[in-house]
Amino acid sequence: MPSISARLTFAFLVFCCVASALAGAPPQRFVYRGPLPKEFSALYPTPPAGQQLILQIENGGTSIATFVSYGVLNCSTGMSCSTSGSTVNLTSTGSGGTVTSVTGASDQVDVATGTTTPTISLDSITLSSLIPYSTDTGSANAVVLNAPSWFPASATLGSCIRFKAAASASGATTISITPSGGSSYGAIALEKRTTAGAAALGASGDLVTGGFYESCFDGTEWVLQATSSTPYTGGALTSGQMIRGNFANQVQGSSGIISTNGTSLTTYNSETTAGTGITYIRGVTSQKSETGADSSVLTVTPNAVAGTYRIQFVMSVSAASAATLGWSASWTDSNGNAQAPTNLALFQSGTAAPALTFTTSTTGTYFGYADVDVNNASAPIVVKLTFSGTSFTAKVTATVERLI
């Protein structure tokens, strides 16, 4: 049998509980379920293994709250406690009323008296770690949010809130938050993080309609912490700027590396460029299987502007029997004349001299290229494979690259 002190200790833990009930109303009950400390096993049977400590609170036989893994019942003012078996009955000894709140904090359950329907609330430490969500009901450059009743009554350092933006920001923006049942904070600046600290919104993409954001108060302004799931839209580059990637979809300008005049790159690696400023592939056909002549290996339609293009052709023959192979292209030159030569110069790997065609009965690799000027007629550039003879099998790659 446990010692007298152990039994008194257990009685203290059970009888020190908090709750209330109207005088004369059906008493409220606390039902304790779960494993007891080992020193009380002689007085009370041990529940099945794996069961948790469960505290069920009832009002007139109806359950109003259940707590799992709470080990102490704290008796509050205006309450009297008594037990009957595994049930703890609480009755009012003062002028209180029904139970108004059941609060869990630091493994302790507190029951308080009052005059309204029972509610269950979390302790302040738990609430402070939550970040609420709100739908923005404001307009451009003015975010308006509603927060739960437990949110700080005024802007507090470290407070955070998430929201879905109702409109994009086009300049300096404010945010106004109203806790449920409380008063609005008033309009406070909403800013963004930069390498130099918080800065006003206004750049394209800082805050976009339908984007999801998180903002925290730094003691002076609310600062966006998370970027939107909606992609940013970048503005036009100006002379002396470049686009440089940064984390979280941010884009910033920098001078001296790449410059633009709005239509082409004018500086690369601090060196002046000409034409478009960079060459780029306008079209490609990669390793197309061929067994005969092909009048359209690749077709590219240039922009309606005069320019210079480089056509490249590569052919890898895997089998051939008396096959005469070559390549060609057609385009409209800078004078407006249609060009369609029968064949263009072709090189065979391992053979010094080029030729217009090669006749082969074995495997081999061939390549050729041609630089052509075109006018502004936007006439297509077409790459072709020529063949005569018995048979062949090959894979062909062709590209059209814009130089100027």
ChimeraX attribute file (.defattr): number of C-alpha atoms within 10 A of each C-alpha:
attribute: neighborCount
match mode: 1-to-1
recipient: residues
	/A:1	10
	/A:2	12
	/A:3	10
	/A:4	8
	/A:5	9
	/A:6	13
	/A:7	14
	/A:8	10
	/A:9	12
	/A:10	14
	/A:11	12
	/A:12	15
	/A:13	14
	/A:14	20
	/A:15	20
	/A:16	16
	/A:17	25
	/A:18	24
	/A:19	34
	/A:20	31
	/A:21	29
	/A:22	20
	/A:23	15
	/A:24	8
	/A:25	13
	/A:26	14
	/A:27	18
	/A:28	27
	/A:29	25
	/A:30	25
	/A:31	18
	/A:32	19
	/A:33	17
	/A:34	17
	/A:35	19
	/A:36	17
	/A:37	10
	/A:38	10
	/A:39	14
	/A:40	17
	/A:41	13
	/A:42	10
	/A:43	11
	/A:44	14
	/A:45	10
	/A:46	16
	/A:47	13
	/A:48	9
	/A:49	8
	/A:50	8
	/A:51	11
	/A:52	14
	/A:53	16
	/A:54	17
	/A:55	21
	/A:56	16
	/A:57	23
	/A:58	18
	/A:59	21
	/A:60	13
	/A:61	12
	/A:62	10
	/A:63	14
	/A:64	16
	/A:65	15
	/A:66	15
	/A:67	18
	/A:68	13
	/A:69	12
	/A:70	17
	/A:71	17
	/A:72	18
	/A:73	22
	/A:74	17
	/A:75	23
	/A:76	16
	/A:77	16
	/A:78	19
	/A:79	22
	/A:80	20
	/A:81	20
	/A:82	12
	/A:83	15
	/A:84	8
	/A:85	8
	/A:86	12
	/A:87	18
	/A:88	19
	/A:89	22
	/A:90	25
	/A:91	21
	/A:92	24
	/A:93	15
	/A:94	15
	/A:95	11
	/A:96	18
	/A:97	20
	/A:98	21
	/A:99	23
	/A:100	19
	/A:101	20
	/A:102	22
	/A:103	17
	/A:104	17
	/A:105	14
	/A:106	10
	/A:107	12
	/A:108	15
	/A:109	20
	/A:110	18
	/A:111	24
	/A:112	24
	/A:113	25
	/A:114	17
	/A:115	13
	/A:116	11
	/A:117	11
	/A:118	20
	/A:119	13
	/A:120	13
	/A:121	13
	/A:122	12
	/A:123	11
	/A:124	10
	/A:125	10
	/A:126	9
	/A:127	13
	/A:128	14
	/A:129	10
	/A:130	12
	/A:131	15
	/A:132	16
	/A:133	18
	/A:134	16
	/A:135	17
	/A:136	21
	/A:137	14
	/A:138	16
	/A:139	15
	/A:140	18
	/A:141	21
	/A:142	24
	/A:143	26
	/A:144	22
	/A:145	22
	/A:146	22
	/A:147	22
	/A:148	14
	/A:149	12
	/A:150	15
	/A:151	23
	/A:152	16
	/A:153	17
	/A:154	15
	/A:155	22
	/A:156	14
	/A:157	14
	/A:158	12
	/A:159	20
	/A:160	23
	/A:161	22
	/A:162	21
	/A:163	20
	/A:164	21
	/A:165	26
	/A:166	22
	/A:167	19
	/A:168	21
	/A:169	23
	/A:170	16
	/A:171	16
	/A:172	16
	/A:173	21
	/A:174	22
	/A:175	21
	/A:176	20
	/A:177	24
	/A:178	20
	/A:179	18
	/A:180	14
	/A:181	12
	/A:182	17
	/A:183	11
	/A:184	18
	/A:185	15
	/A:186	14
	/A:187	15
	/A:188	18
	/A:189	21
	/A:190	25
	/A:191	25
	/A:192	20
	/A:193	14
	/A:194	11
	/A:195	6
	/A:196	6
	/A:197	9
	/A:198	16
	/A:199	16
	/A:200	18
	/A:201	23
	/A:202	17
	/A:203	14
	/A:204	15
	/A:205	23
	/A:206	21
	/A:207	30
	/A:208	24
	/A:209	16
	/A:210	17
	/A:211	20
	/A:212	19
	/A:213	19
	/A:214	19
	/A:215	23
	/A:216	22
	/A:217	19
	/A:218	15
	/A:219	11
	/A:220	12
	/A:221	22
	/A:222	26
	/A:223	22
	/A:224	23
	/A:225	16
	/A:226	15
	/A:227	22
	/A:228	22
	/A:229	13
	/A:230	14
	/A:231	12
	/A:232	17
	/A:233	12
	/A:234	13
	/A:235	11
	/A:236	9
	/A:237	15
	/A:238	12
	/A:239	15
	/A:240	16
	/A:241	19
	/A:242	19
	/A:243	18
	/A:244	11
	/A:245	11
	/A:246	9
	/A:247	7
	/A:248	10
	/A:249	13
	/A:250	16
	/A:251	16
	/A:252	12
	/A:253	12
	/A:254	12
	/A:255	12
	/A:256	14
	/A:257	14
	/A:258	20
	/A:259	26
	/A:260	19
	/A:261	13
	/A:262	11
	/A:263	9
	/A:264	14
	/A:265	19
	/A:266	21
	/A:267	21
	/A:268	15
	/A:269	10
	/A:270	12
	/A:271	11
	/A:272	12
	/A:273	15
	/A:274	12
	/A:275	13
	/A:276	16
	/A:277	18
	/A:278	15
	/A:279	13
	/A:280	13
	/A:281	13
	/A:282	15
	/A:283	17
	/A:284	17
	/A:285	15
	/A:286	13
	/A:287	14
	/A:288	12
	/A:289	14
	/A:290	17
	/A:291	14
	/A:292	18
	/A:293	15
	/A:294	14
	/A:295	16
	/A:296	12
	/A:297	22
	/A:298	22
	/A:299	21
	/A:300	18
	/A:301	15
	/A:302	22
	/A:303	14
	/A:304	12
	/A:305	11
	/A:306	16
	/A:307	19
	/A:308	18
	/A:309	22
	/A:310	18
	/A:311	22
	/A:312	17
	/A:313	24
	/A:314	20
	/A:315	25
	/A:316	19
	/A:317	21
	/A:318	14
	/A:319	16
	/A:320	21
	/A:321	15
	/A:322	15
	/A:323	21
	/A:324	18
	/A:325	24
	/A:326	26
	/A:327	28
	/A:328	23
	/A:329	23
	/A:330	19
	/A:331	23
	/A:332	20
	/A:333	19
	/A:334	16
	/A:335	10
	/A:336	13
	/A:337	11
	/A:338	13
	/A:339	13
	/A:340	13
	/A:341	11
	/A:342	13
	/A:343	17
	/A:344	18
	/A:345	16
	/A:346	23
	/A:347	21
	/A:348	19
	/A:349	12
	/A:350	9
	/A:351	8
	/A:352	8
	/A:353	10
	/A:354	16
	/A:355	14
	/A:356	15
	/A:357	20
	/A:358	16
	/A:359	15
	/A:360	18
	/A:361	16
	/A:362	13
	/A:363	14
	/A:364	16
	/A:365	15
	/A:366	21
	/A:367	20
	/A:368	21
	/A:369	19
	/A:370	14
	/A:371	13
	/A:372	19
	/A:373	16
	/A:374	25
	/A:375	20
	/A:376	16
	/A:377	16
	/A:378	16
	/A:379	19
	/A:380	16
	/A:381	22
	/A:382	20
	/A:383	25
	/A:384	20
	/A:385	21
	/A:386	16
	/A:387	19
	/A:388	15
	/A:389	14
	/A:390	12
	/A:391	16
	/A:392	23
	/A:393	16
	/A:394	19
	/A:395	16
	/A:396	19
	/A:397	19
	/A:398	24
	/A:399	22
	/A:400	27
	/A:401	18
	/A:402	20
	/A:403	19
	/A:404	16
